[in-house]
Amino acid sequence: MTGLITREDDGGLCTLTLNRPEKHNALNSAMFGALDEHIGALQGQTDRIGCVVLRGAGKSFCTGADLSELRDGSALVDLSSRPRILERLERLPQPVIAAVHGLCSTGGLELALAADFILSTASARFADTHGKWGFVPGWGMTQRLPRRIGYTRAKRMMLTGRIVAAEEAMAIGLTELCVADELFDAAVSEFASQILANSWFSNRETKRLLLETEGLSLRDGLAYEVYRHPGIAPDYLERVQRFSGKSKT
């Protein structure tokens, strides 16, 4: 795997780190290629990876697309590949956490929105600056941001380019957690450990049902849940017995 995105596994947790700190992790074609490779690998590793954390090296999580590729036109050759890669990230079987510090803007925000959860440091900042450069979102901003924070709030972010501080981001539902910078690593670890403590089978199948029923009516969604129900986890009996043993002590 290229060093543009590094991977570290530990106890069922996979941490992917965007690794262009000198460019504030601006996303270029090579980084998208590396991300796609990692996603492909993770899709086949559900037996040993139960949660994925996406981070950024250096001062920022990600500031969006690499403008140098936009200037020379190389990023405009295949406009569909990058949103497809983010959709693959969104549909990973494992829960995905975007751990955001510093600036998370434009394409970087679109990347974070493809995660199941966004956690941030207290000093993090969020923005959509497509309009500043004369671009129109194409990696999912107009669809995922309104679904996460509501239509009016999303429209304000997209049409003004305003910077949203971490505390406000949590208040409007953009992030799930906002903690002091010095406590962030521990908070991300704790959040991930809660996910990993659950049955990985249950987490995967619950995420699948949520994705597959998005947009359905309640009636259709309930029917789909029954029709496509996967059954119970292979280790359910062990889990129940362990709980029963604890409850007797």
GIMOFEN-V184406 format. One line per field, one symbol per residue. phi: phi as a letter, one per 40 degrees, with the letter a starting at -180 (. if undefined). psi: psi as a letter, one per 20 degrees, with the letter a starting at -180 (. if undefined). A space follows every 10 residues. Layout:
phi: ???
psi: ???
//
This chain:
phi: .cccbcbbba fgbbbbbcbb ccbffdcbcc cccccccccd ccdcbccbbb abbbbbcgcb cachcccccc ccgccbcbcc cccccccccd cdccdbbccb bgcbbfcccc ccccccbbba ccccbbabbd ccbgbbdbbh dcbcccccbh cccccccccb gccbcdccdc ccgcbcabbd dcbcdccccc cccccccccc cccccccccc ccbdgccddc ccccdccbcc gbcdbccccc ccccccccc
psi: qqihoqppqo kippopoplm hijkkpoahh ghggghgggg ghhjkihipi qppprpqbiq fpjbqohhhh hiihijgnii hghhghhhgh jqhqqppoop rcpnqdhhhh ghiiqhqpqq rhjqqqqokg hhikrppjji gighghhhiq gggghgghih jqporgghhh hjjhqiqorq gijgghgggg ghhhghhrph gggghggghg gijpiqrggh gggggggjpi arqhkhgggg hgghhhhi.
//
